[in-house]
Amino acid sequence: MTVLREEVWKKMLTAELNERYWQYLTQRYVKYDKWLKIFLAIMSSGTVASWSIWKADDYAIIWKSLSSISAVVAMIQPFLNYAQVTKETEQLAHKWIELASAYQSLWFEVENDLDEKKIKEAYKKIENMQVDIEKREIKIPVDKKLICLCQSEVKKLRGLIK
C-alpha cells in the first residue's frame, strides 16, 4: 500500500498544481482580452471623435498613427483569440478542480486505511480522468515561472515548506 499511497499523494499535488495553474492562466487571458478590447474601443472612438482636432497639419501624423495602430490591433485580434483561450483555460481549470477533489477524497481513504481494493479501483478511475484532461489541454506556451509559483503555493498549503 505504501507505493499506492505515495502515488496518490504525488498525483494529488500535481492536480492541485494544475488547478492553480489553469486558474491563473484564465485570469491572465481574461485580463488580456479586456485590455485589448478597451484599447480598441478607446482608439477607434477617440480617433473618430477627435478628427477635427487632428485635422490640423501639426497633429495629422498622430491621428494617422493612432488610426493605423488601431487597425492593426483590430486585424490581429481574431488570431490572438483571447476569448476562446479564456473559455478553454476556464474549462480546464474546472476539470482540474474536480480531479484535485477526487484525489483529495482518495487520499482521505488511503490515510484512513480503508479497503485497498476499492482504493485501487478508484485510483484507476481517477487516473483515467486525468488522462482525459491532459488530452484536452490546449497548446499555449508553458509559463515556467507560473508553474513554480503554483508549486510553491501547493507545497505551502500542504506544509511541505514554510
Disulfide bonds with the S-S distance in Angstrom:
none
